[in-house]
Amino acid sequence: MSDALLTVRGLTVRYPRRTRRAAPVLAVDDVSFDVFPGETLALIGASGSGKSSTAAAVLMLRRPDGGEVWFDGRELTALDETALRPLRPAIQPVFQDPYGSLSPRLRVRDAVAEPLRVQGRWDPVSGPRRVTELLETVGLDPRLGDRLPHELSGGQCQRVGIARALACEPRLLVLDEPVSALDPSVRAGILNLLVDLQERHGLAYLFICHDLDLVRHFAHRVAVMHGGRIVETAPARTLYARPAQARTRELLAAGTARPGTTSPARPGGTT
Ligand SMILES: Nc1ncnc2c1ncn2[C@@H]1O[C@H](COP(=O)(O)OP(=O)(O)OP(=O)(O)O)[C@@H](O)[C@H]1O
């Protein structure tokens, strides 16, 4: 194995169709990539190209139907749930819907404490201090700890989600469209926070997105997905500059319209 933190080889994800006779949906088809420590790899592609299915398989939320996922030199796909459990904290997700990712009845302080409790790392003295520290790390006033999610803005909720992920002391964050649901004015703040955390903690990011202009600034490398396959991988800046950009834009525009939208997503949009 290379010195990659995450290595994905020949990943395949299939979903059964409702009717038994129809062939399953091949959502991810023989996908391979690496993510190195401290690096951001963006997975971009139109709606339905297989980005979230790839993320779910990397997180082992859905067991892939084929291929291998290696993390820090261990093959996750070869492990059963018991063996996986101690490795799970190191790979943390941050999802698109900041409110949906939090329990509506859990106050911010308890939401951030929850991963510490689940991992058996809660201590009545150091625990509350750690929660305060985590809230400060993500740029939240610790006094917000008493609030419920519906009393926060979308950006604040997303910061709580990031604080929960950091509580697990991860090495890789799988960011599934983490700013797509946010107001354009709030997006930059969250992206700056992620850049800052990466610099301070050497985190690696698998950043799922369908906005080429955004990833150009945020990612180190970009892998373009289409029809479940990776059709191109390139450094973020050169991808933008080369003629291939035109093809990538075409692929993105072809399928970016989502239910409730009538036009392809644009930078600064709120899809
Ligand atoms: N639970 C499921 N059951 C059946 N088919 C699914 C399921 N989840 C995803 N799919 C199908 O798998 C393919 C890939 O979907 P996926 O959500 O991974 O794409 P995506 O690129 O993340 O799209 P989006 O940007 O809209 O989230 C699509 O054809 C989708 O309809």
The ligand as an SDF file (V2000), in Angstrom:
LIG
                    3D

 31 33  0  0  0  0  0  0  0  0999 V2000
  -31.3220    3.7100   -1.7430 N   0  0  0  0  0  0  0  0  0  0  0  0
  -31.3050    3.6480   -3.0700 C   0  0  0  0  0  0  0  0  0  0  0  0
  -32.0470    2.7590   -3.7340 N   0  0  0  0  0  0  0  0  0  0  0  0
  -32.0290    2.6780   -5.0890 C   0  0  0  0  0  0  0  0  0  0  0  0
  -31.2670    3.4640   -5.8780 N   0  0  0  0  0  0  0  0  0  0  0  0
  -30.4970    4.3890   -5.2570 C   0  0  0  0  0  0  0  0  0  0  0  0
  -30.4810    4.5500   -3.8400 C   0  0  0  0  0  0  0  0  0  0  0  0
  -29.6140    5.5490   -3.5320 N   0  0  0  0  0  0  0  0  0  0  0  0
  -29.1290    5.9950   -4.7000 C   0  0  0  0  0  0  0  0  0  0  0  0
  -29.6610    5.3150   -5.7260 N   0  0  0  0  0  0  0  0  0  0  0  0
  -29.3500    5.4830   -7.1530 C   0  0  0  0  0  0  0  0  0  0  0  0
  -27.9340    5.3290   -7.2940 O   0  0  0  0  0  0  0  0  0  0  0  0
  -27.4210    6.2680   -8.2150 C   0  0  0  0  0  0  0  0  0  0  0  0
  -26.3490    7.1280   -7.5430 C   0  0  0  0  0  0  0  0  0  0  0  0
  -26.9780    7.8940   -6.5080 O   0  0  0  0  0  0  0  0  0  0  0  0
  -26.1380    8.8040   -5.5110 P   0  0  0  0  0  0  0  0  0  0  0  0
  -27.1010    9.3810   -4.5210 O   0  0  0  0  0  0  0  0  0  0  0  0
  -24.9840    8.0600   -5.0030 O   0  0  0  0  0  0  0  0  0  0  0  0
  -25.6310    9.9580   -6.5010 O   0  0  0  0  0  0  0  0  0  0  0  0
  -25.1190   11.4140   -6.1520 P   0  0  0  0  0  0  0  0  0  0  0  0
  -24.1020   11.7380   -7.1720 O   0  0  0  0  0  0  0  0  0  0  0  0
  -24.7110   11.4990   -4.7330 O   0  0  0  0  0  0  0  0  0  0  0  0
  -26.4270   12.2810   -6.3810 O   0  0  0  0  0  0  0  0  0  0  0  0
  -26.8960   13.6110   -5.5890 P   0  0  0  0  0  0  0  0  0  0  0  0
  -25.8980   14.6810   -5.9460 O   0  0  0  0  0  0  0  0  0  0  0  0
  -28.2630   13.8710   -6.1620 O   0  0  0  0  0  0  0  0  0  0  0  0
  -26.9300   13.2660   -4.1320 O   0  0  0  0  0  0  0  0  0  0  0  0
  -28.6210    7.0710   -8.7240 C   0  0  0  0  0  0  0  0  0  0  0  0
  -29.0630    6.4680   -9.9060 O   0  0  0  0  0  0  0  0  0  0  0  0
  -29.6460    6.8990   -7.6330 C   0  0  0  0  0  0  0  0  0  0  0  0
  -30.9530    7.0000   -8.1440 O   0  0  0  0  0  0  0  0  0  0  0  0
  1  2  1  0
  2  3  1  0
  2  7  2  0
  3  4  2  0
  4  5  1  0
  5  6  2  0
  6  7  1  0
  6 10  1  0
  7  8  1  0
  8  9  2  0
  9 10  1  0
 10 11  1  0
 11 12  1  0
 11 30  1  0
 12 13  1  0
 13 14  1  0
 13 28  1  0
 14 15  1  0
 15 16  1  0
 16 17  2  0
 16 18  1  0
 16 19  1  0
 19 20  1  0
 20 21  2  0
 20 22  1  0
 20 23  1  0
 23 24  1  0
 24 25  2  0
 24 26  1  0
 24 27  1  0
 28 29  1  0
 28 30  1  0
 30 31  1  0
M  END
$$$$
